[in-house]
Each structure stands twice: as structure tokens, then as C-alpha cells.
Amino acid sequence: MASWSLSFFPLPISMWRRKSTAGVSIDFNFINLFGFTCYSIYTATFLYSSVIRSQYAARHPAAAEPTVQINDLAFALLGMIMCFVAYVMFWPRLSGLHTPRRQRVSWTMRAIFSGCVLAPLIGICVVLARNPSGGNDPTTWAWIDVIYTLSYDKLVVTMVKYIPQAWLNYQRQSTVGWNIWTILLDITGGVLSLLQLVLDSSLQSDWSGITGNPAKLVLSNITIFFDVIFIVQHYILYRDRKTGPVSDPTTPLLQGPDVSV
């Protein structure tokens, strides 16, 4: 997790040094903050909630101990804090940084955010309606399923969060403003996290531990895929445009009205 943890620092540091958020997608930072908030709740409950842990054990009797570790929670909390710091930088009155005029969260990303918030709320309603023991019976819809919904929210966020930044780089034909060290550290963390999950399940002699932690499994693979895209953009496609002034981004991921945040 050290590489993943370190990957949170280069981007906000570079924005602070440049005194500008130009070249960085606000959609990426907005949805990433929400994603790590979900992931923090997910890991915290698997570590410290007796209800969630007992329901996990009932569903995975061969490996009753969840594969979520304390370093997963530490990583999630650090990510949430650093994403908040990065997002605040897009508020010029708070950060004092230059923010391009049209650098606003797109309606597309707002819609994704709203859907992700709605999903666990629906899950809570289903649990209360279908579980006769108030969500404590693990054989039907239970509280662990609501927590799993948060992990799926994190997966959705991971699948879409990189797209606005990759699209912005493509529009500008440059990666200036986007710190490549964020990606190099991120891909290192993704590979190591995947190896850790396989090792944990192997030591418990039960590979269902991998499917019992879907957030970590899919998160690692998606992260690696998008990191490769950014590496290709930076070192191959736009390698001759890695220096110079950063132009203001003017086009969101999808065309449509923007609302200031």
C-alpha cells in the first residue's frame, strides 16, 4: 500500500507549486473523493463491525476472517483526506490557486454520483423490507449487502474517474499539469495490492476470499488498465509536449451545461 499511498501526493503538490489547477480534471477529483469515502466505510465496517464480520463468516465458513486488513483502512482514509485536499484546490477562494473559468463538475459526473448515492439507500430499504430479523439474518438480504453496495460504488467510481482526465489529455494533446508520478506510483500499488489479495487467500487455503473482497480484486485490475493508458499518453503519444505553459481546459467529458461547485 506504500506506493498507492504515496501516489496521492504528487498531484496536489504540483498544483500547489504551479498555483493552478489547469490541466487537471475536476471530474476526476470530485468523484475520486466520493469513491474513497465509500471505500473508507467499507473497510472500516469489515474490520470493526461485529455484525458485518459475523455475516461474512456465515457466508464464508471455510475462511471466516475477511481479507480486509488494517493497511486497507489506512490507505482508504489517507485517500479520502488527500482527495479532499486536491478537490479544495479547485475552489480559488479557499486555495488561492488559479482555476480555469469553465473548470466545473460536469452533469455527467453529477448523475453518476447521484446514482451511486441512491444505490446503498435502496439497499437499506430492501434489507429492512425483506429481512425479518432487521438485517441480521445473513441467509437473505442483510447489512453486509449494503456494505457490498458501497464497494460496488467504489468500483463504479474507479471505472469512470480516469476517463475525464484521459479525455482532457487527448483534447489538449498534452499531459502538462497531470503529474505522471501519480500514475507510476498508482500502477505499482495496483500490482502489489493484487498480489497481496492472492497471497492472503492462499495462506487461508480458500480462494473464495478473493470473491469475498470484490472491491480490492477489481479495483487493482481497473487501476492497472487506466494507468497504462496514461503512461502511453505521457511517454509515447504526447512525449514532445511535456513542457511549456498549461492551457485552460474548456471542454468537459461530455458536452452539456456545467454548474459551479
C-alpha positions, 0 to 999 in steps of 0.5 A: 500500500506504500506506493498507492499511498504515496501516489496521492501526493504528487498531484496536489503538490504540483498544483500547489507549486504551479498555483493552478489547477489547469490541466487537471480534471475536476471530474476526476477529483470530485468523484475520486473523493466520493469513491474513497469515502465509500471505500473508507466505510467499507473497510472500516465496517469489515474490520470493526463491525461485529455484525458485518464480520459475523455475516461474512463468516456465515457466508464464508465458513471455510475462511471466516476472517475477511481479507480486509486488513488494517493497511486497507483502512489506512490507505482508504482514509489517507485517500479520502483526506488527500482527495479532499485536499486536491478537490479544495484546490479547485475552489480559488477562494479557499486555495488561492490557486488559479482555476480555469473559468469553465473548470466545473463538475460536469452533469455527467459526473453529477448523475453518476454520483447521484446514482451511486448515492441512491444505490446503498439507500435502496439497499437499506430499504430492501434489507429492512423490507425483506429481512425479518430479523432487521438485517441480521439474518445473513441467509437473505438480504442483510447489512453486509449487502449494503456494505457490498453496495458501497464497494460496488460504488467504489468500483463504479467510481474507479471505472469512470474517474480516469476517463475525464482526465484521459479525455482532457489529455487527448483534447489538449494533446498534452499531459502538462499539469497531470503529474505522471508520478501519480500514475507510476506510483498508482500502477505499482500499488495496483500490482502489489495490492493484487498480489497481496489479495492472492497471497492472503487467500492462499495462506487461508487455503480458500480462494473464495476470499478473493470473491469475498473482497470484490472491491480490492480484486477489481479495483487493482485490475481497473487501476492497472488498465487506466494507468497504462493508458496514461503512461502511453499518453505521457511517454509515447503519444504526447512525449514532445509536449511535456513542457511549456505553459498549461492551457485552460481546459474548456471542454468537459467529458461530455458536452452539456451545461456545467454548474459551479461547485 
